Amino acid sequence: MIREYMDGGFFQLSPLPVLGPPWQVPFEFPLFQWIAAVFGSAVGASPQIAGRLTALFFFLVCAALVALIGTRMYSRLVGFTGFVLFLFLPFGWQWGNAPLIEFAATAGALGSFYLIMLWVERRSWWLVGALTITLSVVCLVKITTAVVWIIPLMVIAVLWKNTIGIREVTNRWPLLIPAVISSAAGLGWSRFTDVYKSNYQFMEFLESESLTEWYFGTNEQRLDTLGWSMIFGYSEAIVGLLVIFFLLLVSALIFWGNRATTIALASTLFIGPLIFFNLYYMQGYYLAALYPALVIVMAAGIVGVAQSIRRDPLGSNAARYSVVVTATFGLLVMAWISPEGQLVSQRSTEGLYQFPLAQEIVDNTPVDAGIIAVGCDWNPAYPYLSGRSMLMLSGRNSDETIPQDWIGSEVQFIATCIEGIDPATATGLKGPFLQVSPNIWKIFS
């Protein structure tokens, strides 16, 4: 989508040439892609580099917000420790510069959390406006991240500065304005995209109703211990061992105030998978929504233990700092030597994915060709790496009927990820076909 914005102009709906004409697929609000495209065009970067640098920018914004929140909730040392962990844990190392929308949405959630704290202290209307923007970003860019952060945001809105009593809670009613506006924006965009996609047969499977089970999973999945083992396995790149996280959580609860907020932050570890089990099971990068919350809790736990150590006779904090440094380094080592941490190292040095069909398409089709891709499971790597527009057929839906008037004008070739497939059977087209390479056929209408 970044490439399409850069090549075709910034005022397009959601340009994504993967599911046939009209070559656009509105899904999440494409704010990240648009920013990356503007940046890439301004500096002359490739779409991939533009995406990575934009992702890195939002990742660093998240790191700064982790430091600010940790400092405001606990102490400067907690903020600094959280900042270091956020930057150097294997999860951040792997996904911090990946061209994904994750940390743009997470930055919106963290920014909202911090702005609520500021508003409670200062009661300024400009903060309400800023909060409306950050909440709208997270609701529009990735609504699943917004759902994960509902409890922490509600807890900090009600309990920051030790709120007690109904009157003080009701005095915080201006915080409802950003909540209502951002929710309406997110739901409104979702409704718009559903209506749009319902008009195109190859996009119907992306409507919210069709994706319900994919989003939420099933109760059988939630009761499957192997599924939870997989999700918590992903979390090793954050916590090293799950038991370490819980020990640090206990430490944070013992040595600091703000216990309800600490628990709310820690609860994201379960809120995300419980609600969106299949998403977290299938895609480990979804833990980006939880990552900063868990890091803040762990930093508070590390510094909490250190705070319990008395100063030396000269009043120096050297012993405390030594404990923080040692514990932080130990946590980083545990995370990097964990099975998931080792996988991160492997991916960083070796790579895991190859797409030979993309090169075959480049070698055997014109630059402006439209391709019917069969059996590639809606994988956008093929149209991206080949630079071609594609109609991707999954092979799962029996009603995937290709309009005859698309042949020749919109699509001219068939490419398959399945060896030995019959192009007529795979596409429902009558042909004739001319095989131009082992996995590519030209279509004649």
N, C-alpha and C positions, 0 to 999 in steps of 0.2 A: 504494500500500500504506500509506503514511503517512496518507492521508486515511481509509482504511478502518479503521485502528487508532483514529484519533481519533473517528470516527463510531460504530464498532461495539464499542469496548472493546479493551483491550490484550491480553486473553487469547484471541487467535485464532491459528490455525496460521500461515498466510501469506495473509492476505486479499488477493486480487487478482482482481477481477471482469472478466476478459478472455477466459476460455476456457470459459465456461458453468458450470453447477452442478458442484460445490458452491461455486463462486465463490472458490476459493483455489488457489494454485499454489505449492507449496513448491519453491524453487529454491536460491539461496544463502541461508544462514541470515540471517533478517531483523533482525539486531541493529541496524544503522544505522537502518532504518525505524522500529523500535520506540523507539529513543532519540529520534529526531526527533518522533515522535508524542507521546511523554511531554512533551518540551520544548514542542511547539506547544500542547498542551492546557494546560500550566502557565502559559504567558505569553499565551495567546489569539491565537497567530499562525496564519495560514493554512497548509495543508499544504506549499505551495510555499516560503513563507518559512521555515517550520520546517525543511524539507529543506535549504534553502540555508544557513541559519545553522548547522545541525549539520555540514554538509559543510565550511563555513568553519572551524568549531572543529577538526575533524580535520586540515584543511589547516594550520592554525596550529600544531597539535601536531607535525605533520611538520616544519614550519619550525624549531621549537624543537629537535627531535631532530637535525636537520641541523646546527644550531649546536653542540649538545653532542658529536655524533660527530666533526665536523670539528675541534673544539677538542681532544678527547681523542686523536684519531689524529695530528694535525699541530700546530696551534697555535690560540690564541684568534683570531688574525687570519683564519685559514682558516675557523674557525667563523662569525665575523661575516660574512665575504665570502660564504660559502655561504648564510647566512640572507638576505642582501640579494638574491642571485641567485634563490633559491627564491621569494621574495615577488614579484619584479618581472619575471621572464622571462615572455614572452607565454603560454607553456603554463600556468604557474601562474595567470596573470591570467584565462585563459579557464575553466579547470576548477576553480580553487580554491573557488569558491562554487556550482558546479553541483550540483544535488541528486542526486548519484551516490554509490555506496558506495566508490568507488576509494580515496580518501584515508583512509577508516576502515581498510581492509585494509593500506594502505601504512604507516599509523601503527603498526599491529601489527607489521609487519616491521621497521621502524626501531627501535621500542621493544625488540624482541627482540635486535636487533643490539647496541644500547647496553647492555642488561641482561647480555648475555654478556660484554661487556668488563668491566662492574662485577664480575660473579661471578668472573671469572678473577683479578681483583685482590683480592677480599675473601672469596671462598668462603663466602658466607652462604646458608643454606637459605631464608630469606625471598625472596632473589633468584631461587632456583629456582622458588618458588611464583609470583612475579610473571612470570617468563619463561613459565611454563606458561599463564598467562592471555593474555599478548600473542601467543604462538604460536598458541594456540587461536583467538584472534580472527581472525588472518590466515587460518588454515586453514578456519574456518567461513564467514567473510564472503566471501572470494574466494580459492579454492584456487589459481587461476592465478598470483596474486601470490606466494603461498607458494612455488610451484615456481620462480619467477624468482629468489627470494632464497635458495634452498637453498645455492648455491655460496658467496656472501658469508658466510652464517651459519656454514657449515662451516669456512671458512677462518679467520674470526675466532675461532671456538671452539678451533681447533687451534693457530693461530699467534700469537694475541695475546700480547704480552709475550715474543716470540721463543722460543716453545716449540721445543725440540730434544730428540729422544729419545722412545722408545716409552713409557717410564715416566711422563713428565710428561703425555703425551697421555692415557694410560689413567687418570691421576689426575683427569681431567676427566669421568669417567663420569657424575656427577650431571646433566650437561647432556643426557644421553640421556632422562632422565625426562620433561622437558617435550616433547622431540621425539616420544616415543612417545605420550604422552597427547594432544597436539594433533593428531597424524596420525590417531590412532584417532577423535578427535572429528570431524575433517573427513571422513574416509572413512565413518564411521558415519552422519553426516547425509546424505551423498551417497547412500548405500545406502537409507536411509529414504525419501528423496524419490523415488528411482527406483521403489521398490515402490509408493509412493503413486500416482505418475503412471501406472504401468502399468495401474491399475484404471480409468482414464478415457481414452476413445478420443481426446479432443481434447487430451490432454496427453502422449500417448505419444511424440510427436516431440521432447519435451524430456528424455527419458531419456538418460543418459550415452552409452549405446551408439549411439543415433540421432544424437547430436551429435558423434561422434568426428571426422568429417571437418571439421565446422564449427569445432571447437576447434583441431585440429592442422593443418588444411590438407593439401595433397598435396605430394609431392616435385616434381611439375611446377611447382607454385607457387613452391617454394623455389629452383628453377633459373631462374625468370623474373626477369630483371633489372628489368623494369618494376614488378614487385611490390615489390622491395627499394627501388626509387626512390621509390615511394609511401610506404613506411614511413619511410625516411630523410627524406623530405619533411616528414612529421609532426614529426620530431625537430628540424627547423630552428627550431621555436618554443622549443627548449631550448638548442641549441648554436650557433644562427646558421648556421654552415657546419660540415659534418661534419669537415672538415680542421682546424678550430679546436679541436674536441674532442680529436682525436688529438695535436695539438701540445701542448695543455695536459696531456694524459695523459703524454706523454714528459717534460714539465717536472716533473710530480709524481713520476715514477719517478726522475728524476735528482736532485732536490733534497730528497727526503724518504725516510725509511725506510718500513717497512710496505709494501714493494712488492707482495708477494703479495696483500695485502688491497686495495690500490689497483687491481690488475689485476682482482680478483674483483668489485669494485664496477663497474668499467668494462665488464666482460663482460656485465652485465645488458642492455646495449644490443643484444647479439646473442642472449643466452639466450632472452629473451622471444619475439622473432620466430622464431627457429629452432624452438622447441618449438610455439608457438601461432601459426603464421604467419598463418592466415586471420583470427584474432581481431585481430591487430595491423594487418593489411592493411585490414580492414573498419571498425575502430573506433579512431580515433587516440587517444582518451582512455585506451586501455590503457597508453600510455606513462607514465601516472601511477605505475605500479609501478616504473619505471626512473628517473623524474624525480629523486628525491633522491640516488640513487647517482651519477648523472651530474653533478649540481650539486656534490656533495662533491669529486669528482675535478677538476672545472674550477676550483673555488675553491683546491684544493691546488696546481694548476698555476699559477694566477695569482700566488699568494703565494710559490710556489717561485722564480719568476723574480725577484720583488722581493727575496727574501732573499739573492739572489746579489749584490745591489748593496751596496757598502760604505757604512758610515755616513759622514756628513760630518765634517770635522775637529773639530766640537764634540760629536760623538757623537750627533747627532740622527738619527732615523729618517724624517725628512721625505721624503727621496728615495724610500725604500721605500714609504711610504704613498701618495705621488703615483703611483707605478707601479701599485699595487693599485687605486686609485680610477680611474685612467685606463683600465686594462685591464678592470675590471668594467663601467665605463660603456660602453666600446667593445663588449664582448660583448653587453650589453643592447641597444645600438643595432643591432648586426648581426642579433640575433634578431628585433627588431621590424620591421626593414626587409626581412627575408627574405620570400619568397612566403607561407609559412605564417604568419609574424608579421603580415603585412598582412591575411590572411584573419581572424585573430583580431580585429584592429581593426575589420574590416568587420562581423563577427558581433556585436561589442559595440555598434556604433552603429546597425546597420540590421536585424539579425535575418535569418534565411534561410528560415524555415519558416512556412507558413500551413496551417490546417486548416479550410477552409470547411464541410466536412461536419459537423464538431462543432457549429457554430452552427446548421446546418440541423436537426440532431437536437434541439437544445434548443428550437427554435422550433416543432417539429411533433410532439413526443412528450411524454407525462407524465413527471414527475420520477422516478417509480418504475418506469419502463418497462424491460423487458429487450430488448436489440437484438441481432439477428443481423447482424454486419458482414461484408461480402463484398468481397474485393479490396483490403483496407487493409493487408495484409501483417503482421498481428499487431502493428500499431502501437498501443501503449497510450495515445498522445496523444489518440485519439478518445474512449475511455471516460473518461479523466481530464478532458478539457476539457468534455465534454458532461455529466459527472456521472451517467452511466448504466452499468448492468451490461451486459456484452456477451459474446456468443459470437462470437469472431472466426474466420472461415473464410478460409484462405489461397487457396483455389482450386487448390491443388497436389495435394491428396490426394483420390483418388477415393472413399475409404471414409469421408469425413466425413458420416456419416448422423445427422441430427438426430432424437432420440427424439420420437415423436409426443406423449408426455405432457408434454413441455416447452412445447408450443405453448399459449399462453394463460396458463399458470401461471408459467413462467420467462421466456419470450421472447414478445413481442407484435408486434415490428416488424422489418423488414429495411431495412438501410441499405447503400449501396454506394459505393465510391470509383471505380467504373467506370461511366461514362455509358452509357446505352442497354442495360443488362444486363437479362435476363429473370429475375425473382426465382425462378420455378419451376425453371429450369435451373440457376441459381446455387446453390440450396439443396437441391434434391431434394424440396421440399415441393409438395403439390398445390394449396394455397390453399383458398379463393379469397383474392385480395389486393386491397386498396384503395390506390391510389397517393395519398399525402397530400402529397407534394412531389416535385420532380424526381428525387430519389435515395432516397426513403423510401416503403415500403409497409407498411400494417397487415395482419397475418395473421389470417385467420378460420379456426378449426378446424372 
